[in-house]
Amino acid sequence: MASTKTDARVTTINEMLLAIRAVKLYAWETLFAERIESKRQEELVFIRWLGVNKAFISTVIISRLSL
């Protein structure tokens, strides 16, 4: 589900916020930004896939009703 992808991204953001001092101290900002961006891209791909599937199913159902 899309919520599991969102949960993974939010978890990564929370980890970063909890350890913000270490992130700043060791200059890990880009590492965390890349991780978060990667998870966001996975989430968006999945959300788009869901949208296409919903549109396809709606089209099939509507076309079957008109027969």
SEDOSE-736553 format. One line per 10 residues: number of its first residue (from 1); their letters; for each residue x, y, z negated of N, C-alpha, C. Coordinates in Angstrom, 1 decimal. Example, Ala and Ser with C-alpha at 12.3 -4.5 7.8 and 13.67 -1.06 7.14 Angstrom:
2
1 = as = 13.2,-5.7,-7.8,12.3,-4.5,-7.8,13.2,-3.3,-7.8 | 12.8,-2.2,-7.1,13.7,-1.1,-7.1,12.9,0.0,-7.9 $
END
This chain:
67
1 = mastktdarv = 0.8,-1.2,0.0,0.0,0.0,0.0,0.9,1.2,0.0 | 0.3,2.3,0.4,1.0,3.6,0.4,1.4,4.0,-1.0 | 0.6,3.7,-2.0,0.9,4.1,-3.3,2.2,3.5,-3.8 | 2.6,2.3,-3.4,3.8,1.7,-3.8,5.0,2.4,-3.2 | 4.9,2.9,-2.0,5.9,3.7,-1.4,6.1,5.0,-2.1 | 5.0,5.6,-2.4,5.0,6.9,-3.1,5.6,6.7,-4.5 | 5.2,5.6,-5.2,5.7,5.3,-6.5,7.2,5.2,-6.5 | 7.8,4.5,-5.5,9.2,4.4,-5.4,9.9,5.7,-5.3 | 9.4,6.6,-4.5,9.9,7.9,-4.3,9.9,8.7,-5.6 | 8.7,8.7,-6.2,8.5,9.4,-7.5,9.4,8.9,-8.6 $
11 = ttinemllai = 9.6,7.6,-8.6,10.5,7.0,-9.6,12.0,7.5,-9.4 | 12.4,7.6,-8.1,13.7,8.1,-7.8,13.9,9.6,-8.3 | 12.9,10.3,-8.0,12.9,11.8,-8.4,12.9,11.9,-9.9 | 12.1,11.0,-10.6,12.1,11.0,-12.1,13.5,10.6,-12.7 | 14.1,9.6,-12.0,15.5,9.2,-12.5,16.4,10.4,-12.4 | 16.4,11.1,-11.3,17.3,12.2,-11.1,17.0,13.3,-12.1 | 15.8,13.6,-12.3,15.4,14.7,-13.3,15.8,14.3,-14.7 | 15.7,13.1,-15.1,16.1,12.6,-16.4,17.7,12.7,-16.6 | 18.4,12.6,-15.5,19.8,12.6,-15.6,20.4,13.8,-14.9 | 19.7,14.9,-14.9,20.1,16.1,-14.1,21.5,16.6,-14.5 $
21 = ravklyawet = 21.9,16.5,-15.7,23.2,16.9,-16.2,24.3,16.1,-15.5 | 24.1,14.8,-15.5,25.1,13.9,-14.9,25.2,14.1,-13.4 | 24.0,14.3,-12.8,23.9,14.6,-11.4,24.7,15.8,-11.0 | 24.5,16.9,-11.8,25.3,18.1,-11.5,26.7,18.0,-11.8 | 27.1,17.3,-12.9,28.5,17.1,-13.4,29.3,16.4,-12.3 | 28.7,15.3,-11.7,29.5,14.5,-10.8,29.1,14.9,-9.3 | 28.4,15.9,-9.1,28.0,16.4,-7.8,27.3,15.3,-6.9 | 26.3,14.7,-7.6,25.5,13.7,-6.9,24.3,14.2,-6.2 | 24.2,15.5,-6.1,22.9,16.1,-5.5,22.6,15.5,-4.1 | 23.7,15.5,-3.3,23.4,15.0,-1.9,23.1,13.5,-1.9 $
31 = lfaerieskr = 23.7,12.7,-2.8,23.3,11.3,-2.8,21.8,11.1,-3.2 | 21.4,11.8,-4.2,20.0,11.7,-4.6,19.1,12.3,-3.5 | 19.5,13.4,-2.9,18.6,14.0,-1.9,18.5,13.0,-0.7 | 19.6,12.3,-0.4,19.5,11.3,0.7,18.6,10.2,0.3 | 18.7,9.7,-0.9,17.8,8.6,-1.4,16.4,9.0,-1.3 | 16.1,10.2,-1.8,14.7,10.7,-1.9,14.2,10.9,-0.4 | 15.0,11.4,0.4,14.5,11.6,1.8,14.3,10.3,2.5 | 15.1,9.3,2.3,14.9,8.0,2.8,13.6,7.4,2.4 | 13.4,7.5,1.1,12.1,6.9,0.6,10.9,7.7,1.1 | 11.0,9.0,1.3,9.9,9.8,1.9,9.7,9.4,3.3 $
41 = qeelvfirwl = 10.7,9.1,4.1,10.6,8.7,5.5,9.9,7.3,5.5 | 10.2,6.4,4.7,9.6,5.1,4.6,8.1,5.3,4.3 | 7.8,6.2,3.3,6.4,6.4,2.9,5.6,7.0,4.1 | 6.2,8.0,4.8,5.5,8.6,6.0,5.3,7.6,7.1 | 6.2,6.7,7.4,6.0,5.7,8.4,4.9,4.8,8.0 | 4.8,4.4,6.8,3.7,3.6,6.3,2.4,4.3,6.4 | 2.3,5.5,6.0,1.1,6.3,6.0,0.6,6.5,7.5 | 1.5,6.7,8.4,1.2,6.9,9.8,0.6,5.5,10.3 | 1.3,4.4,10.0,0.9,3.1,10.4,-0.6,2.8,9.9 | -0.8,3.2,8.7,-2.2,3.0,8.1,-3.2,3.8,8.9 $
51 = gvnkafistv = -2.9,5.1,9.3,-3.7,5.9,10.0,-4.1,5.3,11.4 | -3.0,4.8,12.1,-3.3,4.2,13.4,-4.2,3.0,13.3 | -3.9,2.2,12.2,-4.7,1.0,12.1,-6.2,1.4,11.7 | -6.4,2.4,10.9,-7.8,2.8,10.6,-8.5,3.3,11.8 | -7.7,4.1,12.7,-8.3,4.6,13.9,-8.7,3.5,14.8 | -7.8,2.5,15.0,-8.1,1.3,15.8,-9.3,0.5,15.4 | -9.3,0.3,14.1,-10.5,-0.5,13.5,-11.8,0.3,13.7 | -11.7,1.6,13.5,-12.9,2.4,13.7,-13.4,2.4,15.1 | -12.5,2.4,16.0,-12.8,2.4,17.5,-13.4,1.1,17.8 | -12.9,0.0,17.3,-13.4,-1.3,17.6,-14.8,-1.5,17.1 $
61 = iisrlsl = -15.0,-1.0,15.8,-16.3,-1.1,15.2,-17.4,-0.3,16.0 | -17.0,0.9,16.3,-17.9,1.8,17.1,-18.3,1.2,18.4 | -17.3,0.7,19.1,-17.5,0.1,20.4,-18.4,-1.1,20.4 | -18.2,-1.9,19.3,-19.1,-3.1,19.1,-20.5,-2.7,18.8 | -20.7,-1.6,18.1,-22.1,-1.2,17.8,-22.8,-0.7,19.0 | -22.1,-0.2,19.9,-22.8,0.4,21.1,-23.2,-0.7,22.1 | -22.7,-1.9,22.0,-23.0,-3.0,22.9,-24.3,-3.6,22.6 $
END
